[in-house]
C-alpha cells in the first residue's frame, strides 16, 4: 500500500511520513510568495490540515502533488489579500454608500477571510481562483478538468454563502434578502449577465424577463452590490499585457522629465553584486545615464539627435552610434515597454498598496508557469501616481531571489536643462564612429530567416534542457548580428548568450585585459580572447573569428565551462 492510500485509510504513520516529504517544498513555496517566515508557516500549517481532512476525497493518487499545491496556494493568497498592507483608496466612497464605515474596512476583510476559510474546499477554490486571482470561468474549468456548469455551480453557492456570512456587514438592516440560494438556474443567469458571458440572444431574453419580474431585479441588484463589494475587498484585478501599457500611458504623458538613482543587484548563491546608475530623461528624446562598470570604470551614455554617445573616462574611449527610431523610443522612457514585456505570457495579480521610501506603491505579482516545474514569480512595486517601477524582484522557480532593481531616488518634472545632455570631452579624444551604420532594436527571428540573411547555417546549442530565444540586431540593410540567449527552465535570466555575424561586435574596450585561450570550434582547434567581466551576472565573455564569421559567447558559466561551449555549437538549419 502506498503512502497516499495508507494515509487516506487513517494510517497516521503514513501521513507523518508523507508530511515530512512535502513539508519542505510547501514551506519553500509559501516563503517566496509571502516573503515572511511566520506567515509562511501559518499558510503551510493551515494547508496541511486541509490536505489531511480532505484526503479521503482525492480519487487519483497521481494528482496528489498538484492537489496539495493548489490547497497551499489558496492559503497563501488568503494571507496575501487579507494580511497585507493595503489602503482603502477608492473603496471608501463605495463602503460609505453601502453601509459600513471606512473604519469597518479591516473588520470586513477579516470577516470575509474567515468566511472563505469556512467554505467547502471545492467552493473555496472557485472563489479564490475566480474572485481573487481573476481566473476566467473557462480557464478554471480547464484547470480543474470539470464541466463549465460545475464551476458556475460551485461559484454561485460559494458566493451565496459568503453573502449570507457578510450580511451583518453589508446591510444596515438585519433583514434577510431573498438570495434564492436554491434557485441555481437563476443564479447562473445572473452570473452570466453580470460577467458578460451571456450571448446576445440570451441577454435580450433575460433583460425582457427581468423587466417583467421585480423580484429578479432585486436579486440582480443584491448580487451586483455584493460582487462589487467582494471584488473591491479582494482586489480582483487581472491585467493583460496591453492593459498594463494602456494604464501606464494614461499617466506617462504628464511626465516631462525624470531623474532616478538605481541599484541593480544580481545574486549568485546568495551573494549580491551591485551596479549603481544615475539616470536622467527629458522629452522628447534626451537620455543620460552615468554608471561605474568593473570593466570600463566610470561610463556615461547619452542619447540625443538620433545618436548614442558613450564615454569611458579611464580608457579615454568615446563611441558614436546611429540609432533607429524604435531603438531611441525603447531606450528613453522605456518603463511602459518593460512593464508590457513583464506581463506577456504571465498572469498578474495586484496584492495591495505598500509604502516604499515614503511613496504609496502598488504591489503587483507576475506569475509565469513553467511546465513540470511550478511557477516563476516577479514582484513589482510601482509608484501609484506615475506607475514608474520603484522596486522589482525576480525569483526563479525554486523561490530564490536572482535579481533586484531598486530606485533609491526618484524626482519627476524638475525642469532639467538641455545642457545636462551635453558631453564635454577632452581635446585629445577622438570619437570613434562607424559611418553609414545604424543600430536597430533587437527583433525576434527564426533560425531559418537568420540563416538566409547570414548566408550560412547559424551555430546553435543543441541542449534540449535550455530554452532558446533568437534575436536579430540589424546594423544596416544587409548586415546584422544574431543573438541567441539560452535559459535554464525555471530561471529568470539567460545562462548563456551566443552572438554571431559578419563584423566584429563584442564592443569590448581596446585596453581591456584579455587572455589568449585555445579551444575547439567547428571540429578544429582555434584561438580566441577570454575577457573576465563580472557584470550583471555575466562572468566571462569569449570572442573569436572563424573564416568570415565573428563569434562571442558569455554568461554565468565559469571559465572551464565556457571554454567547452564553442565545441558544442552545431549547425542544424540550412538556409
HUCORFEN-V753198 format. One record per pair of residues at least 24 apart in sequence whose ideal C-beta (glycine too) atoms are under 10 Angstrom apart, sorted by the first residue. I is the first residue (numbers start at 1). J is the second residue. Records with the same first field share a line. If there is no record, write none. Layout:
# HUCORFEN-V753198
I: J  J
This chain:
# HUCORFEN-V753198
2: 61  64
3: 61  64
4: 55  58  60  61  62  64
5: 55  58  61
7: 51  52  55  56  64
8: 52  55  56  57  58  59  61  64
9: 55  56
10: 55  56
12: 52
15: 48  51  52  55
18: 48  51  52  55  64  68
19: 48  51  52
22: 47  48  51  64  65  68  69  72
23: 48
25: 65  68  69  72  374  398  399
26: 51  68  69  71  72  75  76
27: 72  399
28: 374  398  399  400
29: 69  72  73  76  374  375  398  399
30: 72  73  75  76  79  399
31: 76  399
32: 375  377  379  393  395  396  397  398  399  400  401
33: 72  73  76  77  79  80  351  365  367  375  377  379  395  399
34: 75  76  77  79  80  83  84
35: 80  379  393  395  401
36: 79  83
39: 75  76  79  80  83  84
40: 75  76  79
42: 75  76  78  79  83
43: 72  73  74  75  76  77  78  79  80  83
44: 72  75  76
45: 75
46: 71  72  74  75  76  78  79  117
47: 71  72  73  74  75  76
48: 72  75
49: 75
50: 74  75  117  121  124
51: 121
53: 121
54: 120  121  122
57: 120  121  122
63: 145
66: 143
67: 121
69: 374  375
70: 121  125  128  129  143  144
71: 121  124  125
73: 125  128  129  133  375
74: 116  117  121  124  125  127  128  129  132  133
75: 117  124  128
76: 128
77: 116  128  129  132  133  234  349  351  365
78: 112  113  114  116  117  124  128  132  234
79: 113
80: 132  235  349  351  352  363  365
81: 109  112  113  116  128  132  133  233  234  235  236  349  351  352
82: 106  109  110  111  112  113  114  116  117  132  233  234  352
83: 109  110  113  352
84: 109  235  351  352  353  354  363
85: 351  352  353  354  355  363
86: 233  235  350  351  352  353  354  363
87: 352  353  354  355  360  384
88: 232  233  353
89: 232  235  352  353  360  362  384
90: 232
91: 228  229  232  233  235
94: 225  228  229  232  233
95: 169  170  229  232  233
97: 225
98: 169  170  171  172  225  226  228  229  232
99: 168  169  170  171  172  173  225  229
100: 166  168  169  170  171  172  229
104: 169
105: 232  233
107: 169
108: 166  169  170  229  233
109: 233  234
111: 162  165  166  168  169  233
112: 162  165  166  169  229  230  233  234
113: 233  234
114: 165
115: 158  161  162  163  164  165  166  169
116: 158  161  162  165  234
118: 161  162  165
119: 154  157  158  159  161  162  165
120: 154  157  158  161
122: 146  150  151  153  154  157  158
123: 153  154  155  156  157  158  159  160  161  162
124: 154  158
125: 151  154  155  158
126: 150  151  152  153  154  155  156  157  158  159
127: 154  155  157  158  159  161  162  230  234
128: 158  234
129: 155
130: 154  155  158  159  195  236
131: 155  158  159  162  227  230  231  233  234  236
132: 230  231  233  234  235  236  237  349
133: 234  236  237  238  347  348  349  367
134: 231  234  235  236  237  238  239  347  348  349  350
135: 236  238  347
136: 195  197  238
137: 191  192  195  197
138: 197
139: 347
148: 197
149: 184  188
152: 184  187  188  191  192  195  197
153: 184  187  188
155: 187  188  191  195
156: 181  183  184  185  186  187  188  190  191  223
157: 181  184  187
159: 187  191  223  226  227  230
160: 184  187  223  226
162: 226  230
163: 222  223  225  226  227  229  230
166: 226  229  230  233
167: 226
169: 229
170: 222  225  226  229  230
171: 222  225  226
177: 218  219  221  222  223  226
178: 215  218  219  222
179: 219  222  223  226
180: 215  216  219  222  223
183: 216  219
186: 213  215  216  219  220  223
187: 219  223
189: 216  220
190: 216  219  220  222  223  224  227
191: 223  227
193: 220  223  224
194: 220  223  224  227  228
195: 227
235: 349  350  351  352  353
236: 349  350
237: 348  349  350  351  362  364
238: 347  348  349  350
239: 339  343  347  348  349  350  364  366
240: 340  343  344  347  348
241: 339  340  341  342  343  344  345  346  348
242: 340  343  344
243: 340  343  348
244: 336  339  340  341  342  343  344  348  364  366  382  387
245: 336  337  339  340  341  343
246: 336  340
247: 336  339  382  387
248: 333  335  336  337  338  339  340  382  386  387  388
249: 336  387
250: 387
251: 336  383  384  385  386  387  388
252: 333  335  336  386  387  388
253: 283
254: 385  386  412  413
255: 281  282  283  333  335  386  387  388  412  413
256: 281  282  283  284  412  413  414  415  416
257: 281  282  283  286  333  411  412  413  414  415  416  417  420
258: 282  283  333  335  386  388  407  410  411  412  413  414  416
259: 288  409  410  411  412  413  414  416  420
260: 289  335  388  389  390  407  408  409  410  411  412
261: 290  406  407  408  409  410  411
262: 289  291  389  405  406  407  408  409  410
263: 391  404  405  406  407  408
264: 291  392  403  404  405  406  536  537
265: 393  401  402  403  404  405  406  536
266: 394  401  402  403  404  405  493  534  535  536  537  538  556
267: 394  400  401  402  403  404  537
268: 400  402  537  539  556
269: 400
270: 400  401
272: 401  403  404
273: 534  535  536  537
274: 404  406
275: 535  536
276: 406  408
277: 301  405
278: 409
279: 407  410
280: 411  414  416  420  421
281: 331  332  333  334  335  416  421
282: 332  333  414  415  416  417  418  420  421
283: 332  333  416
284: 328  329  332  333
285: 323  325  328  329  331  332  333  421
286: 332  416  418  420  421
287: 328  331  332  333  334  421
288: 416  420  421  422  423
289: 331
293: 509  533  534  535  536
294: 532  533  534  535  536
295: 508  509  512  513  531  532  533  534  535  538  541
296: 508  509  511  512  535
297: 509
299: 509
300: 423
301: 331  423
302: 420  421  422  423
303: 327  328  331  332  421
304: 328  332  418  421  422  423
305: 421
306: 438
307: 431  433  438
308: 439
309: 421  422  423  425  431  433
310: 423  431  432  507  509
311: 423  424  425  426  429  431
312: 509  511
313: 425  426  429
314: 509  511
315: 509  510  511  512
316: 425  426  428  429  430  509  511
317: 429  430  431  432  509  510  511  512
318: 423  425  426  429  430  431  432  433
319: 431  432  433  434  507  509
320: 431  432  433  434
321: 432  433  434  437  438  439  475  507
322: 433  434  435  436  437  438  439  475  476
323: 438  439  440  441
324: 438  439  440  441  474
325: 438  440  441
326: 440  441  443
327: 438  439  440  441  442  473
328: 441
329: 441
330: 441  442
331: 441
333: 388
335: 382  386  387  388  389
336: 387  388
337: 441
338: 380  389  392  405
339: 364  366  380  382  387  388  389  392
342: 366  368  378  380  389  392  394
343: 378  380
344: 368
345: 369
346: 375  376  377  378
347: 375
348: 378  380
350: 382
351: 379  381
353: 381  384
354: 381  384  390  391
355: 381
356: 381  382  383  390  391  406  407
357: 381  383  390  391  406  407  408  409  410
359: 383  384  385  386  388  390  407  410
360: 384  385
361: 385  387  388  389  390  391
362: 387  390
363: 391
364: 389  392
365: 393
366: 392  394
368: 397  490  492
369: 397
370: 396  397  467  489  490  491
371: 489  490
372: 397  489  490
373: 397  398  489  490
374: 398  399  490
375: 399  490
376: 402  489  490  491  492
377: 492
378: 403  492
379: 404
380: 405
381: 406  407
383: 407  410  412
385: 412
386: 410  412  413
388: 412
393: 492
394: 491  492  493
395: 491  492
396: 488  489  490  491  492  493
397: 488  489  490  491  492
398: 490  491
400: 491  492
401: 492
402: 491  492  493  537
403: 492  493  536  537
432: 510
434: 475  476  503
436: 475  476
437: 474  475  476  479  503
438: 474  475  476  477
439: 473  474  475  476  480  481
440: 472  473  474  475  476  480
441: 471  473  474
442: 469  470  471  472  473  474  480  481  483
443: 470  471  472  473  474  480
444: 469  470  471  472
445: 469  470  471  472  473  474  480  482  483  484
446: 470  472  573
447: 482  484  571  572  573  575
448: 573  574  575
449: 482  573  575
450: 480  481  482  483  484  500  501  573  575
451: 482  571  572  573  574  575
452: 573  575
453: 478  479  480  482  501  502  575
454: 479  480  481  482  500  501  502  549  575
455: 502  548  549  575
456: 500  502  547  548  549  571  573  574  575
457: 570  571  572  573  574  575
458: 482  484  498  500  501  549  569  570  571  572  573  575
459: 484  498  500  521  522  546  549  551  553  566  568  569  570  571  572
460: 484  486  498  500  568  569  570  571  572  573
461: 486  495  496  498  553  565  568  569  570
462: 568  569  570  572
463: 488  495  496  568
465: 489
466: 491  494  495  496
467: 491  494  495
468: 494  496  498
469: 494  497
470: 498
471: 499
472: 501
473: 499  501  505
475: 501  502  503  505
478: 502
479: 503
480: 505
481: 505  550  552
483: 552
484: 553  569
485: 555
486: 553  555  565
487: 555
488: 556
491: 556
492: 537
493: 536  537  538  555  556
494: 537  538  554  555  556
495: 537  555  556  557  561
496: 538  553  554  555  556  557  561  562  565
497: 538  541  552  553  554  555  556
498: 542  551  552  553  554  555  565  566  569
499: 541  543  550  551  552  553  554
500: 546  549  550  551  552  553  569
501: 548  549  550  551  552
502: 548  549  550
503: 548  549  550
504: 543  545  550  552
505: 543  550  551  552
506: 531  541  542  543  544  550  551  552  554
507: 552
508: 533  541  543  552
512: 541
514: 541  543
515: 540  542  559
517: 542  544  559  562  563
518: 563
519: 544  562  563  564  565  566  567
520: 563  564  566  567  568
521: 546  551  553  565  566  567  568  569
522: 546  547  549  551  566  567  569  570  571
523: 567
524: 567
525: 567
526: 551  566
528: 552  553  563  566
530: 554  559  562  563
532: 559
542: 566
